[in-house]
């Protein structure tokens, strides 16, 4: 009973913290929605915000409350495009992995999401992801593992291109995301596959989270997602 009460208090603390920070800035972040429930509570946090300005269709990056030794809750408005948030994500990752006097090796970076199943917040860890702006480095066979299924280039949250390399040939085919997930699940019954994710820069952050949520729902030791994520034009 005590542990359950303690867990509830932790969640309440996290929600209150974010609400207070919203109130202080006098701005609102429309959080992306997810059904992923892998991480539902985090302690020792400091918030980061990416606000969307409807009038100018622009982004405001607020990192005033970011403390290097804490876990960072990155609150991104779901209407922002990946192109708008990319440089700020790269900045956060460089700061997290850079050298510093007060560096905390165990601190992580999380996207804050509105969980539509729990009716509460949940979080997606992106600490180890390297966000790249092109895919030139992946055109060489030297950089591609033998079990590499292909680069999944998401055109929308429902449509994806699969770019596969066989010897000297590059093959590109188009598929619905749900059909591709069925294919991946079938392949994983008998073999290990590795994927690289790429996202069209015009996708909004909600689309990105929707895609990531479906991929995170796959629980198999036969699936490896490379840490490099590509944002392409």
ZIPE-V514358 format. One record per pair of residues at least 6 apart in sequence whose ideal C-beta (glycine too) atoms are under 8 Angstrom apart, sorted by the first residue. I is the first residue (numbers start at 1). J is the second residue. Records with the same first field share a line. If there is no record, write none. Layout:
BEGIN
I = J  J
END
This chain:
BEGIN
7 = 41
10 = 41  43
11 = 40  41  120  121
13 = 43
14 = 41  42  43  45  73  121
15 = 120  121
17 = 45  47
18 = 47  73  75  112  121
21 = 47  49  65
22 = 28  29
25 = 49  51  62
27 = 49  51  60
28 = 51
29 = 49  50  51  52  75  76  77
30 = 52  77  78  79
31 = 75  76  77  78  112  113  114  121
32 = 76  78  111  113  114  205  206  208  209  210
33 = 78  113  114  115  116  206  209  210
34 = 113  114  115  116  122  124  209  210  213
35 = 115  116  117  213  217
36 = 113  115  122  124  212  213  216  217
37 = 115  117  118  122
38 = 122  124  216
39 = 110  122  123  124  125
40 = 115  118  120  121  122  123
42 = 71  73  108  110  123
43 = 71
44 = 70  71  107
45 = 70  71  72  73
46 = 65  66  67  70  71  72  73
47 = 65  66  72  73  75
48 = 61  62  63  65  66  72  73  74  75  92
49 = 60  61  62  63  75  76
50 = 59  60  61  62  74  75  76  77  80  84  85  88
51 = 59  60  62  77
52 = 58  59  77  79  80
53 = 59  60
58 = 84
59 = 80  84  85  88
61 = 88
63 = 92
66 = 72
68 = 95  100  102  103  104  107
69 = 102  103  104  107
70 = 104  107
71 = 107  108  109  110
72 = 92  96  107  108  109  110
73 = 110  112  123
74 = 92  109  110  111  112  126
75 = 112
76 = 85  111  112  205
77 = 205
78 = 204  205  206  209
79 = 204  205  206
80 = 204  205
81 = 201  202  203  204  205
82 = 199  200  201  202  203  204  205  208  231
83 = 201  202  231  233
85 = 205
86 = 131  133  201  231
89 = 126  131
90 = 131
92 = 109
93 = 109  129  130  131
96 = 107  109  127
108 = 125  127
109 = 125  126  127
110 = 123  124  125  126  127
111 = 123  124  126  209
112 = 121  123
113 = 121  122  123  124  209
114 = 121
115 = 121  122
124 = 209  212  213  216
128 = 227
129 = 227  228  229
130 = 227  228  229
131 = 229  231
132 = 228  229  230  231
133 = 230  231  232
134 = 230  232
135 = 151  198  230  232
137 = 143
138 = 144  151  196  228  230
139 = 165  170
141 = 165  167
144 = 165
145 = 194
147 = 191  192  193  194  224
148 = 164  165  193  194  195  196
149 = 162  164  184  187  193  194  195
150 = 162  163  164  165  195  196
151 = 162  163  164  195  196  197  198  230
152 = 160  161  162  163  180  195  196  197  198
153 = 160  161  162  163  198  199  200  230  232
154 = 160  177  197  198  199  200  203  207  211
155 = 161  200
156 = 200  203  207
157 = 177  203  206  207  210  211
158 = 176  177  178
159 = 174  175  176  177
160 = 174  175  176  177  180
161 = 172  173  174  175
162 = 172  173  174  175  180
163 = 170  171  172  198
164 = 170  171  172  173
165 = 171
175 = 183
177 = 211  214
181 = 214  218
184 = 193  195  218  223
185 = 218  220
187 = 193
188 = 218  220  222  223
189 = 222
191 = 222
192 = 221  222  223  224
193 = 222  223  224
194 = 223  224  225  226
195 = 223  224  225  226
196 = 225  226  228  229  230
197 = 211  215  225  226  229  230
198 = 229  230  231  232
199 = 207  208  211  229  230  231  232
200 = 231  232  233
201 = 231  232  233
215 = 225
END
